[in-house]
Amino acid sequence: MTIDGNDLDRNRPLRSPSDSPMGRIVEMAFSGLWVVRQRGALAEIGGRLYWSDRASLEQAAAQAGIPLSADVIHTGRLDTGSFDTGRG
């Protein structure tokens, strides 16, 4: 990390590029897409917001220097059977 006078004059916190906040992988089961969430919002990585598989997402995040959590959020319904209203 390099520091120049402009950083100090602007009164900004000093951060290195590797200080990127950790991303959370989200699998959106209904659509089959994979996304990364950072600071509660979808993260744009290399101009993209979603990937068709986890491996591609992880590769893009690694190239962008975004650390990913080992925990994955899986969305969607657990029961994929027909909807039952419970009415006779």
HTML snippet that shows the backbone in 3Dmol.js (N, CA, C, O; Angstrom):
<script src="https://3Dmol.org/build/3Dmol-min.js"></script>
<div id="view" style="width:600px;height:400px;position:relative"></div>
<script>
const pdb = `
ATOM      1  N   MET A   1       0.858  -1.167   0.000  1.00  0.00           N
ATOM      2  CA  MET A   1       0.000   0.000   0.000  1.00  0.00           C
ATOM      3  C   MET A   1       0.899   1.224   0.000  1.00  0.00           C
ATOM      4  O   MET A   1       1.887   1.294   0.731  1.00  0.00           O
ATOM      5  N   THR A   2       0.534   2.182  -0.834  1.00  0.00           N
ATOM      6  CA  THR A   2       1.291   3.423  -0.870  1.00  0.00           C
ATOM      7  C   THR A   2       0.425   4.549  -0.332  1.00  0.00           C
ATOM      8  O   THR A   2      -0.799   4.537  -0.468  1.00  0.00           O
ATOM      9  N   ILE A   3       1.067   5.495   0.263  1.00  0.00           N
ATOM     10  CA  ILE A   3       0.372   6.648   0.835  1.00  0.00           C
ATOM     11  C   ILE A   3       0.959   7.891   0.190  1.00  0.00           C
ATOM     12  O   ILE A   3       2.177   8.055   0.120  1.00  0.00           O
ATOM     13  N   ASP A   4       0.083   8.757  -0.277  1.00  0.00           N
ATOM     14  CA  ASP A   4       0.589  10.041  -0.760  1.00  0.00           C
ATOM     15  C   ASP A   4      -0.103  11.154   0.024  1.00  0.00           C
ATOM     16  O   ASP A   4      -1.049  10.910   0.772  1.00  0.00           O
ATOM     17  N   GLY A   5       0.374  12.346  -0.157  1.00  0.00           N
ATOM     18  CA  GLY A   5      -0.153  13.492   0.586  1.00  0.00           C
ATOM     19  C   GLY A   5      -1.630  13.744   0.336  1.00  0.00           C
ATOM     20  O   GLY A   5      -2.337  14.219   1.225  1.00  0.00           O
ATOM     21  N   ASN A   6      -2.107  13.429  -0.870  1.00  0.00           N
ATOM     22  CA  ASN A   6      -3.520  13.651  -1.179  1.00  0.00           C
ATOM     23  C   ASN A   6      -4.429  12.801  -0.300  1.00  0.00           C
ATOM     24  O   ASN A   6      -5.487  13.270   0.122  1.00  0.00           O
ATOM     25  N   ASP A   7      -4.036  11.554  -0.015  1.00  0.00           N
ATOM     26  CA  ASP A   7      -4.831  10.695   0.859  1.00  0.00           C
ATOM     27  C   ASP A   7      -4.951  11.302   2.253  1.00  0.00           C
ATOM     28  O   ASP A   7      -6.021  11.282   2.860  1.00  0.00           O
ATOM     29  N   LEU A   8      -3.858  11.834   2.743  1.00  0.00           N
ATOM     30  CA  LEU A   8      -3.882  12.423   4.078  1.00  0.00           C
ATOM     31  C   LEU A   8      -4.685  13.713   4.094  1.00  0.00           C
ATOM     32  O   LEU A   8      -5.394  13.989   5.063  1.00  0.00           O
ATOM     33  N   ASP A   9      -4.582  14.516   3.020  1.00  0.00           N
ATOM     34  CA  ASP A   9      -5.307  15.775   2.950  1.00  0.00           C
ATOM     35  C   ASP A   9      -6.812  15.570   2.872  1.00  0.00           C
ATOM     36  O   ASP A   9      -7.574  16.392   3.382  1.00  0.00           O
ATOM     37  N   ARG A  10      -7.252  14.484   2.238  1.00  0.00           N
ATOM     38  CA  ARG A  10      -8.685  14.230   2.073  1.00  0.00           C
ATOM     39  C   ARG A  10      -9.300  13.607   3.322  1.00  0.00           C
ATOM     40  O   ARG A  10     -10.517  13.435   3.396  1.00  0.00           O
ATOM     41  N   ASN A  11      -8.472  13.271   4.296  1.00  0.00           N
ATOM     42  CA  ASN A  11      -8.942  12.708   5.551  1.00  0.00           C
ATOM     43  C   ASN A  11      -9.713  11.402   5.330  1.00  0.00           C
ATOM     44  O   ASN A  11     -10.718  11.147   5.992  1.00  0.00           O
ATOM     45  N   ARG A  12      -9.231  10.582   4.394  1.00  0.00           N
ATOM     46  CA  ARG A  12      -9.844   9.286   4.109  1.00  0.00           C
ATOM     47  C   ARG A  12      -9.126   8.196   4.886  1.00  0.00           C
ATOM     48  O   ARG A  12      -7.930   8.311   5.157  1.00  0.00           O
ATOM     49  N   PRO A  13      -9.850   7.133   5.248  1.00  0.00           N
ATOM     50  CA  PRO A  13      -9.149   5.996   5.857  1.00  0.00           C
ATOM     51  C   PRO A  13      -8.233   5.347   4.834  1.00  0.00           C
ATOM     52  O   PRO A  13      -8.562   5.273   3.650  1.00  0.00           O
ATOM     53  N   LEU A  14      -7.099   4.884   5.290  1.00  0.00           N
ATOM     54  CA  LEU A  14      -6.136   4.260   4.398  1.00  0.00           C
ATOM     55  C   LEU A  14      -6.467   2.784   4.280  1.00  0.00           C
ATOM     56  O   LEU A  14      -6.566   2.085   5.288  1.00  0.00           O
ATOM     57  N   ARG A  15      -6.640   2.304   3.053  1.00  0.00           N
ATOM     58  CA  ARG A  15      -6.974   0.904   2.804  1.00  0.00           C
ATOM     59  C   ARG A  15      -6.145   0.395   1.648  1.00  0.00           C
ATOM     60  O   ARG A  15      -5.862   1.122   0.696  1.00  0.00           O
ATOM     61  N   SER A  16      -5.768  -0.844   1.742  1.00  0.00           N
ATOM     62  CA  SER A  16      -5.089  -1.466   0.615  1.00  0.00           C
ATOM     63  C   SER A  16      -6.141  -2.160  -0.239  1.00  0.00           C
ATOM     64  O   SER A  16      -7.243  -2.407   0.251  1.00  0.00           O
ATOM     65  N   PRO A  17      -5.847  -2.485  -1.499  1.00  0.00           N
ATOM     66  CA  PRO A  17      -6.823  -3.147  -2.362  1.00  0.00           C
ATOM     67  C   PRO A  17      -7.303  -4.478  -1.800  1.00  0.00           C
ATOM     68  O   PRO A  17      -8.427  -4.893  -2.081  1.00  0.00           O
ATOM     69  N   SER A  18      -6.471  -5.155  -1.012  1.00  0.00           N
ATOM     70  CA  SER A  18      -6.881  -6.446  -0.456  1.00  0.00           C
ATOM     71  C   SER A  18      -7.825  -6.298   0.736  1.00  0.00           C
ATOM     72  O   SER A  18      -8.293  -7.300   1.276  1.00  0.00           O
ATOM     73  N   ASP A  19      -8.110  -5.072   1.151  1.00  0.00           N
ATOM     74  CA  ASP A  19      -9.021  -4.833   2.270  1.00  0.00           C
ATOM     75  C   ASP A  19     -10.475  -4.826   1.815  1.00  0.00           C
ATOM     76  O   ASP A  19     -11.342  -4.327   2.533  1.00  0.00           O
ATOM     77  N   SER A  20     -10.751  -5.365   0.650  1.00  0.00           N
ATOM     78  CA  SER A  20     -12.111  -5.415   0.129  1.00  0.00           C
ATOM     79  C   SER A  20     -12.979  -6.205   1.102  1.00  0.00           C
ATOM     80  O   SER A  20     -12.539  -7.227   1.630  1.00  0.00           O
ATOM     81  N   PRO A  21     -14.214  -5.743   1.347  1.00  0.00           N
ATOM     82  CA  PRO A  21     -15.079  -6.484   2.266  1.00  0.00           C
ATOM     83  C   PRO A  21     -15.398  -7.867   1.700  1.00  0.00           C
ATOM     84  O   PRO A  21     -15.497  -8.052   0.487  1.00  0.00           O
ATOM     85  N   MET A  22     -15.553  -8.820   2.595  1.00  0.00           N
ATOM     86  CA  MET A  22     -15.812 -10.194   2.181  1.00  0.00           C
ATOM     87  C   MET A  22     -17.147 -10.294   1.465  1.00  0.00           C
ATOM     88  O   MET A  22     -18.134  -9.684   1.875  1.00  0.00           O
ATOM     89  N   GLY A  23     -17.163 -11.066   0.397  1.00  0.00           N
ATOM     90  CA  GLY A  23     -18.385 -11.299  -0.355  1.00  0.00           C
ATOM     91  C   GLY A  23     -19.059 -12.586   0.096  1.00  0.00           C
ATOM     92  O   GLY A  23     -18.398 -13.535   0.519  1.00  0.00           O
ATOM     93  N   ARG A  24     -20.360 -12.604   0.001  1.00  0.00           N
ATOM     94  CA  ARG A  24     -21.141 -13.794   0.354  1.00  0.00           C
ATOM     95  C   ARG A  24     -21.726 -14.359  -0.924  1.00  0.00           C
ATOM     96  O   ARG A  24     -22.401 -13.640  -1.661  1.00  0.00           O
ATOM     97  N   ILE A  25     -21.483 -15.631  -1.203  1.00  0.00           N
ATOM     98  CA  ILE A  25     -22.023 -16.285  -2.389  1.00  0.00           C
ATOM     99  C   ILE A  25     -23.486 -16.625  -2.144  1.00  0.00           C
ATOM    100  O   ILE A  25     -23.850 -17.151  -1.092  1.00  0.00           O
ATOM    101  N   VAL A  26     -24.324 -16.314  -3.141  1.00  0.00           N
ATOM    102  CA  VAL A  26     -25.747 -16.634  -3.056  1.00  0.00           C
ATOM    103  C   VAL A  26     -26.131 -17.429  -4.302  1.00  0.00           C
ATOM    104  O   VAL A  26     -25.918 -16.986  -5.430  1.00  0.00           O
ATOM    105  N   GLU A  27     -26.705 -18.619  -4.071  1.00  0.00           N
ATOM    106  CA  GLU A  27     -27.243 -19.416  -5.174  1.00  0.00           C
ATOM    107  C   GLU A  27     -28.745 -19.179  -5.222  1.00  0.00           C
ATOM    108  O   GLU A  27     -29.461 -19.492  -4.271  1.00  0.00           O
ATOM    109  N   MET A  28     -29.214 -18.628  -6.326  1.00  0.00           N
ATOM    110  CA  MET A  28     -30.648 -18.379  -6.494  1.00  0.00           C
ATOM    111  C   MET A  28     -31.222 -19.586  -7.232  1.00  0.00           C
ATOM    112  O   MET A  28     -31.226 -19.640  -8.462  1.00  0.00           O
ATOM    113  N   ALA A  29     -31.704 -20.548  -6.455  1.00  0.00           N
ATOM    114  CA  ALA A  29     -32.076 -21.859  -6.984  1.00  0.00           C
ATOM    115  C   ALA A  29     -33.153 -21.788  -8.062  1.00  0.00           C
ATOM    116  O   ALA A  29     -33.093 -22.536  -9.039  1.00  0.00           O
ATOM    117  N   PHE A  30     -34.117 -20.923  -7.907  1.00  0.00           N
ATOM    118  CA  PHE A  30     -35.222 -20.867  -8.872  1.00  0.00           C
ATOM    119  C   PHE A  30     -34.721 -20.498 -10.267  1.00  0.00           C
ATOM    120  O   PHE A  30     -35.176 -21.062 -11.262  1.00  0.00           O
ATOM    121  N   SER A  31     -33.780 -19.545 -10.340  1.00  0.00           N
ATOM    122  CA  SER A  31     -33.274 -19.095 -11.640  1.00  0.00           C
ATOM    123  C   SER A  31     -32.003 -19.829 -12.063  1.00  0.00           C
ATOM    124  O   SER A  31     -31.631 -19.795 -13.236  1.00  0.00           O
ATOM    125  N   GLY A  32     -31.335 -20.492 -11.118  1.00  0.00           N
ATOM    126  CA  GLY A  32     -30.091 -21.176 -11.430  1.00  0.00           C
ATOM    127  C   GLY A  32     -28.888 -20.250 -11.521  1.00  0.00           C
ATOM    128  O   GLY A  32     -27.840 -20.653 -12.025  1.00  0.00           O
ATOM    129  N   LEU A  33     -29.016 -19.029 -11.048  1.00  0.00           N
ATOM    130  CA  LEU A  33     -27.933 -18.049 -11.118  1.00  0.00           C
ATOM    131  C   LEU A  33     -27.194 -17.949  -9.792  1.00  0.00           C
ATOM    132  O   LEU A  33     -27.739 -18.254  -8.731  1.00  0.00           O
ATOM    133  N   TRP A  34     -25.950 -17.519  -9.875  1.00  0.00           N
ATOM    134  CA  TRP A  34     -25.102 -17.313  -8.704  1.00  0.00           C
ATOM    135  C   TRP A  34     -24.700 -15.842  -8.656  1.00  0.00           C
ATOM    136  O   TRP A  34     -24.352 -15.262  -9.684  1.00  0.00           O
ATOM    137  N   VAL A  35     -24.746 -15.232  -7.462  1.00  0.00           N
ATOM    138  CA  VAL A  35     -24.387 -13.828  -7.287  1.00  0.00           C
ATOM    139  C   VAL A  35     -23.504 -13.679  -6.053  1.00  0.00           C
ATOM    140  O   VAL A  35     -23.380 -14.603  -5.249  1.00  0.00           O
ATOM    141  N   VAL A  36     -22.897 -12.511  -5.914  1.00  0.00           N
ATOM    142  CA  VAL A  36     -22.115 -12.174  -4.727  1.00  0.00           C
ATOM    143  C   VAL A  36     -22.769 -10.980  -4.063  1.00  0.00           C
ATOM    144  O   VAL A  36     -23.136 -10.006  -4.721  1.00  0.00           O
ATOM    145  N   ARG A  37     -22.910 -11.070  -2.759  1.00  0.00           N
ATOM    146  CA  ARG A  37     -23.460  -9.966  -1.979  1.00  0.00           C
ATOM    147  C   ARG A  37     -22.344  -9.386  -1.120  1.00  0.00           C
ATOM    148  O   ARG A  37     -21.646 -10.115  -0.415  1.00  0.00           O
ATOM    149  N   GLN A  38     -22.183  -8.070  -1.187  1.00  0.00           N
ATOM    150  CA  GLN A  38     -21.210  -7.345  -0.371  1.00  0.00           C
ATOM    151  C   GLN A  38     -21.922  -6.167   0.255  1.00  0.00           C
ATOM    152  O   GLN A  38     -22.634  -5.425  -0.422  1.00  0.00           O
ATOM    153  N   ARG A  39     -21.725  -5.998   1.556  1.00  0.00           N
ATOM    154  CA  ARG A  39     -22.355  -4.877   2.271  1.00  0.00           C
ATOM    155  C   ARG A  39     -23.860  -4.817   2.019  1.00  0.00           C
ATOM    156  O   ARG A  39     -24.430  -3.730   1.920  1.00  0.00           O
ATOM    157  N   GLY A  40     -24.506  -5.981   1.914  1.00  0.00           N
ATOM    158  CA  GLY A  40     -25.958  -6.044   1.774  1.00  0.00           C
ATOM    159  C   GLY A  40     -26.496  -5.788   0.374  1.00  0.00           C
ATOM    160  O   GLY A  40     -27.712  -5.715   0.196  1.00  0.00           O
ATOM    161  N   ALA A  41     -25.634  -5.650  -0.617  1.00  0.00           N
ATOM    162  CA  ALA A  41     -26.092  -5.378  -1.986  1.00  0.00           C
ATOM    163  C   ALA A  41     -25.362  -6.312  -2.947  1.00  0.00           C
ATOM    164  O   ALA A  41     -24.305  -6.851  -2.617  1.00  0.00           O
ATOM    165  N   LEU A  42     -25.931  -6.500  -4.135  1.00  0.00           N
ATOM    166  CA  LEU A  42     -25.251  -7.302  -5.144  1.00  0.00           C
ATOM    167  C   LEU A  42     -23.961  -6.611  -5.560  1.00  0.00           C
ATOM    168  O   LEU A  42     -23.921  -5.395  -5.747  1.00  0.00           O
ATOM    169  N   ALA A  43     -22.919  -7.402  -5.700  1.00  0.00           N
ATOM    170  CA  ALA A  43     -21.624  -6.858  -6.101  1.00  0.00           C
ATOM    171  C   ALA A  43     -21.447  -7.015  -7.609  1.00  0.00           C
ATOM    172  O   ALA A  43     -21.693  -8.085  -8.167  1.00  0.00           O
ATOM    173  N   GLU A  44     -21.023  -5.951  -8.249  1.00  0.00           N
ATOM    174  CA  GLU A  44     -20.688  -6.020  -9.667  1.00  0.00           C
ATOM    175  C   GLU A  44     -19.207  -6.364  -9.768  1.00  0.00           C
ATOM    176  O   GLU A  44     -18.360  -5.658  -9.221  1.00  0.00           O
ATOM    177  N   ILE A  45     -18.904  -7.444 -10.464  1.00  0.00           N
ATOM    178  CA  ILE A  45     -17.521  -7.891 -10.611  1.00  0.00           C
ATOM    179  C   ILE A  45     -17.222  -8.002 -12.096  1.00  0.00           C
ATOM    180  O   ILE A  45     -17.849  -8.787 -12.806  1.00  0.00           O
ATOM    181  N   GLY A  46     -16.279  -7.227 -12.553  1.00  0.00           N
ATOM    182  CA  GLY A  46     -15.919  -7.258 -13.968  1.00  0.00           C
ATOM    183  C   GLY A  46     -17.081  -6.910 -14.881  1.00  0.00           C
ATOM    184  O   GLY A  46     -17.168  -7.421 -15.998  1.00  0.00           O
ATOM    185  N   GLY A  47     -17.978  -6.042 -14.414  1.00  0.00           N
ATOM    186  CA  GLY A  47     -19.123  -5.615 -15.213  1.00  0.00           C
ATOM    187  C   GLY A  47     -20.303  -6.571 -15.181  1.00  0.00           C
ATOM    188  O   GLY A  47     -21.282  -6.366 -15.899  1.00  0.00           O
ATOM    189  N   ARG A  48     -20.226  -7.615 -14.360  1.00  0.00           N
ATOM    190  CA  ARG A  48     -21.305  -8.602 -14.284  1.00  0.00           C
ATOM    191  C   ARG A  48     -21.909  -8.633 -12.888  1.00  0.00           C
ATOM    192  O   ARG A  48     -21.239  -8.336 -11.899  1.00  0.00           O
ATOM    193  N   LEU A  49     -23.182  -8.996 -12.824  1.00  0.00           N
ATOM    194  CA  LEU A  49     -23.872  -9.159 -11.542  1.00  0.00           C
ATOM    195  C   LEU A  49     -24.191 -10.618 -11.233  1.00  0.00           C
ATOM    196  O   LEU A  49     -24.450 -10.950 -10.076  1.00  0.00           O
ATOM    197  N   TYR A  50     -24.180 -11.501 -12.238  1.00  0.00           N
ATOM    198  CA  TYR A  50     -24.535 -12.899 -11.991  1.00  0.00           C
ATOM    199  C   TYR A  50     -23.745 -13.834 -12.898  1.00  0.00           C
ATOM    200  O   TYR A  50     -23.242 -13.440 -13.950  1.00  0.00           O
ATOM    201  N   TRP A  51     -23.653 -15.100 -12.452  1.00  0.00           N
ATOM    202  CA  TRP A  51     -22.933 -16.134 -13.172  1.00  0.00           C
ATOM    203  C   TRP A  51     -23.804 -17.385 -13.230  1.00  0.00           C
ATOM    204  O   TRP A  51     -24.699 -17.561 -12.403  1.00  0.00           O
ATOM    205  N   SER A  52     -23.547 -18.244 -14.195  1.00  0.00           N
ATOM    206  CA  SER A  52     -24.354 -19.452 -14.355  1.00  0.00           C
ATOM    207  C   SER A  52     -23.862 -20.611 -13.484  1.00  0.00           C
ATOM    208  O   SER A  52     -24.567 -21.605 -13.315  1.00  0.00           O
ATOM    209  N   ASP A  53     -22.636 -20.479 -12.926  1.00  0.00           N
ATOM    210  CA  ASP A  53     -22.133 -21.539 -12.052  1.00  0.00           C
ATOM    211  C   ASP A  53     -21.195 -20.947 -10.999  1.00  0.00           C
ATOM    212  O   ASP A  53     -20.641 -19.860 -11.166  1.00  0.00           O
ATOM    213  N   ARG A  54     -21.043 -21.685  -9.935  1.00  0.00           N
ATOM    214  CA  ARG A  54     -20.248 -21.220  -8.798  1.00  0.00           C
ATOM    215  C   ARG A  54     -18.772 -21.066  -9.156  1.00  0.00           C
ATOM    216  O   ARG A  54     -18.130 -20.110  -8.722  1.00  0.00           O
ATOM    217  N   ALA A  55     -18.233 -21.985  -9.933  1.00  0.00           N
ATOM    218  CA  ALA A  55     -16.814 -21.928 -10.280  1.00  0.00           C
ATOM    219  C   ALA A  55     -16.463 -20.639 -11.028  1.00  0.00           C
ATOM    220  O   ALA A  55     -15.436 -20.020 -10.749  1.00  0.00           O
ATOM    221  N   SER A  56     -17.306 -20.236 -11.968  1.00  0.00           N
ATOM    222  CA  SER A  56     -17.070 -18.992 -12.725  1.00  0.00           C
ATOM    223  C   SER A  56     -17.133 -17.779 -11.808  1.00  0.00           C
ATOM    224  O   SER A  56     -16.337 -16.849 -11.937  1.00  0.00           O
ATOM    225  N   LEU A  57     -18.077 -17.796 -10.888  1.00  0.00           N
ATOM    226  CA  LEU A  57     -18.207 -16.695  -9.927  1.00  0.00           C
ATOM    227  C   LEU A  57     -16.954 -16.601  -9.069  1.00  0.00           C
ATOM    228  O   LEU A  57     -16.408 -15.513  -8.888  1.00  0.00           O
ATOM    229  N   GLU A  58     -16.494 -17.734  -8.537  1.00  0.00           N
ATOM    230  CA  GLU A  58     -15.308 -17.734  -7.683  1.00  0.00           C
ATOM    231  C   GLU A  58     -14.072 -17.274  -8.438  1.00  0.00           C
ATOM    232  O   GLU A  58     -13.230 -16.576  -7.875  1.00  0.00           O
ATOM    233  N   GLN A  59     -13.950 -17.654  -9.705  1.00  0.00           N
ATOM    234  CA  GLN A  59     -12.815 -17.229 -10.519  1.00  0.00           C
ATOM    235  C   GLN A  59     -12.838 -15.715 -10.739  1.00  0.00           C
ATOM    236  O   GLN A  59     -11.800 -15.061 -10.641  1.00  0.00           O
ATOM    237  N   ALA A  60     -14.010 -15.158 -11.034  1.00  0.00           N
ATOM    238  CA  ALA A  60     -14.133 -13.714 -11.245  1.00  0.00           C
ATOM    239  C   ALA A  60     -13.801 -12.949  -9.963  1.00  0.00           C
ATOM    240  O   ALA A  60     -13.117 -11.927 -10.006  1.00  0.00           O
ATOM    241  N   ALA A  61     -14.282 -13.442  -8.836  1.00  0.00           N
ATOM    242  CA  ALA A  61     -14.007 -12.784  -7.553  1.00  0.00           C
ATOM    243  C   ALA A  61     -12.510 -12.826  -7.243  1.00  0.00           C
ATOM    244  O   ALA A  61     -11.948 -11.835  -6.777  1.00  0.00           O
ATOM    245  N   ALA A  62     -11.868 -13.956  -7.495  1.00  0.00           N
ATOM    246  CA  ALA A  62     -10.428 -14.076  -7.245  1.00  0.00           C
ATOM    247  C   ALA A  62      -9.638 -13.099  -8.113  1.00  0.00           C
ATOM    248  O   ALA A  62      -8.694 -12.467  -7.640  1.00  0.00           O
ATOM    249  N   GLN A  63     -10.024 -12.978  -9.380  1.00  0.00           N
ATOM    250  CA  GLN A  63      -9.331 -12.054 -10.285  1.00  0.00           C
ATOM    251  C   GLN A  63      -9.533 -10.605  -9.853  1.00  0.00           C
ATOM    252  O   GLN A  63      -8.661  -9.765 -10.074  1.00  0.00           O
ATOM    253  N   ALA A  64     -10.677 -10.308  -9.239  1.00  0.00           N
ATOM    254  CA  ALA A  64     -10.958  -8.949  -8.778  1.00  0.00           C
ATOM    255  C   ALA A  64     -10.411  -8.694  -7.374  1.00  0.00           C
ATOM    256  O   ALA A  64     -10.496  -7.573  -6.872  1.00  0.00           O
ATOM    257  N   GLY A  65      -9.852  -9.723  -6.739  1.00  0.00           N
ATOM    258  CA  GLY A  65      -9.297  -9.555  -5.397  1.00  0.00           C
ATOM    259  C   GLY A  65     -10.355  -9.474  -4.311  1.00  0.00           C
ATOM    260  O   GLY A  65     -10.125  -8.868  -3.264  1.00  0.00           O
ATOM    261  N   ILE A  66     -11.508 -10.078  -4.549  1.00  0.00           N
ATOM    262  CA  ILE A  66     -12.597 -10.052  -3.573  1.00  0.00           C
ATOM    263  C   ILE A  66     -12.592 -11.365  -2.795  1.00  0.00           C
ATOM    264  O   ILE A  66     -12.822 -12.426  -3.376  1.00  0.00           O
ATOM    265  N   PRO A  67     -12.335 -11.306  -1.492  1.00  0.00           N
ATOM    266  CA  PRO A  67     -12.381 -12.535  -0.700  1.00  0.00           C
ATOM    267  C   PRO A  67     -13.829 -12.991  -0.541  1.00  0.00           C
ATOM    268  O   PRO A  67     -14.733 -12.168  -0.393  1.00  0.00           O
ATOM    269  N   LEU A  68     -14.044 -14.305  -0.571  1.00  0.00           N
ATOM    270  CA  LEU A  68     -15.395 -14.849  -0.448  1.00  0.00           C
ATOM    271  C   LEU A  68     -15.527 -15.662   0.828  1.00  0.00           C
ATOM    272  O   LEU A  68     -14.595 -16.355   1.237  1.00  0.00           O
ATOM    273  N   SER A  69     -16.683 -15.571   1.446  1.00  0.00           N
ATOM    274  CA  SER A  69     -16.994 -16.382   2.610  1.00  0.00           C
ATOM    275  C   SER A  69     -17.143 -17.840   2.186  1.00  0.00           C
ATOM    276  O   SER A  69     -17.560 -18.121   1.063  1.00  0.00           O
ATOM    277  N   ALA A  70     -16.810 -18.748   3.064  1.00  0.00           N
ATOM    278  CA  ALA A  70     -16.997 -20.178   2.785  1.00  0.00           C
ATOM    279  C   ALA A  70     -18.465 -20.567   2.893  1.00  0.00           C
ATOM    280  O   ALA A  70     -18.877 -21.594   2.353  1.00  0.00           O
ATOM    281  N   ASP A  71     -19.253 -19.759   3.583  1.00  0.00           N
ATOM    282  CA  ASP A  71     -20.686 -20.019   3.732  1.00  0.00           C
ATOM    283  C   ASP A  71     -21.421 -19.568   2.477  1.00  0.00           C
ATOM    284  O   ASP A  71     -21.178 -18.474   1.968  1.00  0.00           O
ATOM    285  N   VAL A  72     -22.319 -20.412   1.980  1.00  0.00           N
ATOM    286  CA  VAL A  72     -23.102 -20.108   0.786  1.00  0.00           C
ATOM    287  C   VAL A  72     -24.570 -20.035   1.172  1.00  0.00           C
ATOM    288  O   VAL A  72     -25.070 -20.888   1.906  1.00  0.00           O
ATOM    289  N   ILE A  73     -25.251 -19.024   0.679  1.00  0.00           N
ATOM    290  CA  ILE A  73     -26.686 -18.890   0.904  1.00  0.00           C
ATOM    291  C   ILE A  73     -27.402 -19.523  -0.282  1.00  0.00           C
ATOM    292  O   ILE A  73     -27.132 -19.169  -1.429  1.00  0.00           O
ATOM    293  N   HIS A  74     -28.311 -20.452  -0.016  1.00  0.00           N
ATOM    294  CA  HIS A  74     -29.105 -21.104  -1.059  1.00  0.00           C
ATOM    295  C   HIS A  74     -30.541 -20.609  -0.915  1.00  0.00           C
ATOM    296  O   HIS A  74     -31.158 -20.790   0.135  1.00  0.00           O
ATOM    297  N   THR A  75     -31.065 -19.997  -1.947  1.00  0.00           N
ATOM    298  CA  THR A  75     -32.443 -19.506  -1.904  1.00  0.00           C
ATOM    299  C   THR A  75     -33.346 -20.462  -2.672  1.00  0.00           C
ATOM    300  O   THR A  75     -32.860 -21.339  -3.387  1.00  0.00           O
ATOM    301  N   GLY A  76     -34.609 -20.303  -2.531  1.00  0.00           N
ATOM    302  CA  GLY A  76     -35.561 -21.115  -3.273  1.00  0.00           C
ATOM    303  C   GLY A  76     -36.321 -22.055  -2.363  1.00  0.00           C
ATOM    304  O   GLY A  76     -35.999 -22.202  -1.184  1.00  0.00           O
ATOM    305  N   ARG A  77     -37.314 -22.675  -2.917  1.00  0.00           N
ATOM    306  CA  ARG A  77     -38.140 -23.607  -2.160  1.00  0.00           C
ATOM    307  C   ARG A  77     -37.417 -24.921  -1.940  1.00  0.00           C
ATOM    308  O   ARG A  77     -36.702 -25.398  -2.821  1.00  0.00           O
ATOM    309  N   LEU A  78     -37.600 -25.499  -0.778  1.00  0.00           N
ATOM    310  CA  LEU A  78     -37.008 -26.798  -0.494  1.00  0.00           C
ATOM    311  C   LEU A  78     -37.850 -27.916  -1.087  1.00  0.00           C
ATOM    312  O   LEU A  78     -37.312 -28.912  -1.569  1.00  0.00           O
ATOM    313  N   ASP A  79     -39.180 -27.756  -1.055  1.00  0.00           N
ATOM    314  CA  ASP A  79     -40.028 -28.797  -1.627  1.00  0.00           C
ATOM    315  C   ASP A  79     -40.379 -28.363  -3.044  1.00  0.00           C
ATOM    316  O   ASP A  79     -40.973 -27.305  -3.251  1.00  0.00           O
ATOM    317  N   THR A  80     -40.016 -29.167  -3.986  1.00  0.00           N
ATOM    318  CA  THR A  80     -40.246 -28.815  -5.393  1.00  0.00           C
ATOM    319  C   THR A  80     -41.492 -29.486  -5.947  1.00  0.00           C
ATOM    320  O   THR A  80     -41.756 -29.427  -7.148  1.00  0.00           O
ATOM    321  N   GLY A  81     -42.266 -30.130  -5.060  1.00  0.00           N
ATOM    322  CA  GLY A  81     -43.493 -30.782  -5.494  1.00  0.00           C
ATOM    323  C   GLY A  81     -44.581 -29.769  -5.799  1.00  0.00           C
ATOM    324  O   GLY A  81     -44.339 -28.563  -5.760  1.00  0.00           O
ATOM    325  N   SER A  82     -45.754 -30.242  -6.096  1.00  0.00           N
ATOM    326  CA  SER A  82     -46.865 -29.336  -6.420  1.00  0.00           C
ATOM    327  C   SER A  82     -47.305 -28.596  -5.168  1.00  0.00           C
ATOM    328  O   SER A  82     -47.151 -29.082  -4.048  1.00  0.00           O
ATOM    329  N   PHE A  83     -47.839 -27.447  -5.377  1.00  0.00           N
ATOM    330  CA  PHE A  83     -48.296 -26.597  -4.276  1.00  0.00           C
ATOM    331  C   PHE A  83     -49.578 -27.186  -3.707  1.00  0.00           C
ATOM    332  O   PHE A  83     -50.532 -27.446  -4.440  1.00  0.00           O
ATOM    333  N   ASP A  84     -49.592 -27.389  -2.418  1.00  0.00           N
ATOM    334  CA  ASP A  84     -50.762 -27.955  -1.742  1.00  0.00           C
ATOM    335  C   ASP A  84     -51.335 -26.903  -0.814  1.00  0.00           C
ATOM    336  O   ASP A  84     -50.666 -26.462   0.120  1.00  0.00           O
ATOM    337  N   THR A  85     -52.568 -26.499  -1.065  1.00  0.00           N
ATOM    338  CA  THR A  85     -53.205 -25.473  -0.232  1.00  0.00           C
ATOM    339  C   THR A  85     -53.774 -26.056   1.052  1.00  0.00           C
ATOM    340  O   THR A  85     -54.136 -25.314   1.965  1.00  0.00           O
ATOM    341  N   GLY A  86     -53.855 -27.389   1.128  1.00  0.00           N
ATOM    342  CA  GLY A  86     -54.411 -28.004   2.314  1.00  0.00           C
ATOM    343  C   GLY A  86     -55.927 -28.125   2.271  1.00  0.00           C
ATOM    344  O   GLY A  86     -56.547 -28.625   3.210  1.00  0.00           O
ATOM    345  N   ARG A  87     -56.516 -27.664   1.177  1.00  0.00           N
ATOM    346  CA  ARG A  87     -57.978 -27.766   1.038  1.00  0.00           C
ATOM    347  C   ARG A  87     -58.327 -29.086   0.371  1.00  0.00           C
ATOM    348  O   ARG A  87     -57.650 -29.513  -0.564  1.00  0.00           O
ATOM    349  N   GLY A  88     -59.399 -29.741   0.858  1.00  0.00           N
ATOM    350  CA  GLY A  88     -59.845 -31.046   0.431  1.00  0.00           C
ATOM    351  C   GLY A  88     -60.107 -31.180  -0.989  1.00  0.00           C
ATOM    352  O   GLY A  88     -60.491 -32.256  -1.447  1.00  0.00           O
TER     353      GLY A  88
END
`;
const viewer = $3Dmol.createViewer("view");
viewer.addModel(pdb, "pdb");
viewer.setStyle({}, {cartoon: {color: "spectrum"}});
viewer.zoomTo();
viewer.render();
</script>
